[in-house]
Amino acid sequence: MNCISTEDAKDWKGRTIEIDDAGTGDLVGDAFIGLHDVQTGKIIFRGIPVGLYIEDNRNDNRPKKEILKTVKDGLKSLHFDKSQDRVLLCRGDCFELVREWFEQENINYVPAIVEGKLQDAVEERFFNHLRKLGVHSKIDVNDYKDRFFSLFNWVAEDFPNRERYVKRGFPAWNKKWKKKAQERYKKKVEKRSKIKHRAKKILQKM
């Protein structure tokens, strides 16, 4: 299938549902799936818990299975009719099982570059979630390298309490970044300890 953009899809005469994700490739936090009924403007969201992204679950495709379940539920909520409606589906790897299911069910879908209202809304839902976790550093939505290091630095700042928010099933986390986060946190604790020790000595001499 050819990939089209949201703008290119406006000539479709039937009903169109856009589907996009946010957070599925980010180091920290839940992931979110958004479904947008283009004709009515209605958007619904579904969350994918970060706990599904541990190593065993990832190896068993649990996140992708949950995303498939989420898409099915979302389409049902929007009263999707495969006989006359179609889907513009983000090309992300997280939708692999969704694409397989669409093909099995003969659902009319097109791989799409989802832009505009849905993309903005699902990204905002993800960033609101991060803020609730305590991530307050400014993150550039379009700079994925900056996003990674902003979230990594946040985890490393308080590693023992924040590792539970990490998608620990990502291979690179266990191979490289977990150790780096632990080392950075250890250095921070040691530095604080030295400062406290010096301060204590100064007070004793006063």
N, C-alpha and C positions, 0 to 999 in steps of 0.2 A: 504494500500500500504506500502511496505517496503521503508525505507529511505536509500538513497545511497549518497555517496560523489561524488564530481566532478571527482575525479581520477577514481572511480569505473565505471564511465559512458563512458569511452573512447572507449569501444568496440562497442558502438552503431553505426550502419552502415549509418543511415540517418542523417538528419540535427538536431542539438541540439541548443536550446536557453536556456540560464541560466537567471534566474531572482532573484535579491537580493535587499535588502533595506538597508538604513542607515539613522539614525536620528529619526526613527519612535518611538523609546522608550526613546529618549534623552529629557531632560528637555527644552532645548533651540533650537530654529531655525527651519527652514524648514526641511522636510524629503525628501529623494531622493530614486527613484527607478531606478535600472540599469538593462538593458537587454543586453545580450552578445550572439552574434552569434559565437559559438565555432569554426565553420569551417572557417569563414573569419576573425575572431578576432575583428569584429566591435562591439563597445559598444555605446549604446545610453542611455541618462539620461532623467528623467522627475522629476520635483520638485513638492512637495506637500506643499503648503503654510502653515506656522505656524498658520495663522488665522483660518484655518479649525479645529484646535485643541482646540477651546474654548468649554466650557461645553455643550452648547446647540447643537452644531454641533457634538460633540463626542457622545452624547446621541442618535443622529439621524444617527449614523454610517457614517457621512459625510467623514471623512478621508478614511475609507475603501472603500466607494463608489468612491471617487476620485482616489484611488489606482487602483481599478478595471478599471475605465475609462482610466487611464494612461497605464495599461498593455495592454488593447485592442488596444490603439493607437500605443504603442511601437511594438506590434506584427505585426500590419498592416504595420508600417514603415519598418520592417525587412522582409516583404513579407512572413510571416509565412503561411505554408500550412499544415493544420491539417491532411491531408491524408497521409503525409509522414514525417512530422517533429514532434519533441517532445520537451517538456519543462522540465527542472530541476528547480523546484520552491523551494525557501527558505521556511523553515517550520514555519516562524514567523506568529504570530496571525494577523498581519496587512493584510495578504493575504487570510483571511477567505473567503471573497466574491469572490476572484479570483478562489479559489479552487472549490467553488460551481458552478461558471460559467464554469470552465473547465469540470466538470462532466456533466453539462447540455448539453454542446456542444460536448461531447465525444472527448475532446482534450486529447491527450496522454501526461500525465505529471507524474512526479515522485517527491515526497517530497525529498528534497536534502539538504545536508550540502554544501553550496556554498563556495568554497575556491579559493584562487589564484587570477588570473587576475581580475575577476569581483568584488570580495569582496574588494580587495585593491583599485580598481578604484572608487567604489561607496562610500567607506569610505573616500577616499581622496576628493571626490567632497563635501561631507558633512563638512569635516574639513576646506576646503577652504571657504565654506560658513560661518562657524563660525568665521574665521579670518576676513572676510569682515564685520561681525557684530561688531568686536572689541575684540573678545576673543583671547587673545594672550598667555594665560597660557598653559604650556605643558600638553597634555592630552594623557594618555596611551590608545591606541586603544582597547586593550584587557582587561582593568581593568574598568568594568562598574561602580563600586562603586566610583572609583577615577574620572571617567568622570562626574558622577552626582555631586559630591561635587565641582569639578572645575567649572562647569557651575552654580551651585547654588551660590557659592562664587562670581562669576562674576556678577550675577543678584543682589545680596545683596549689592555689592559695590556701585551701582548707581540705586537703586530700582525704583524710579519714572520714570526714562528714559528707563529702561531695561525690565520692566515687560512685555511690549508688545511683546518681543521676546520669552516669555515663552509659552509652551503648557499648557495653563491654564485649559484645560479640564481634565487633569490628576487628579483623585480624591485626591491623596495625596498632591497635590499642595494647594488646598483650605482647606483641613483638617489640614495640619501641616506646610508645608514649606513656604507658603506665609507669614504667621505670623512671622516665624523665620527670613525670609529675611527682613521684615519690621522692626523688632526689632533690627537686626544687623545694618541696615542702620541708624536707629534713634540714636543708640549709637555712631556710627561714626560721625554723624552730631553734636551731643552734645559734643563729645570729641574735634572736630575741633573748636567749639564755645568757649570752655573753654581755649584752647590754644591761640586763637585770643584775648580773653579777658585778659589773663595774659600778652601777648605780648604788648597789648595796655597800660596796667598799667605800665609795665617796661619802655616803651617809654615816658610816662607822667612824670616819676620820673627822667629821664635823663636830 
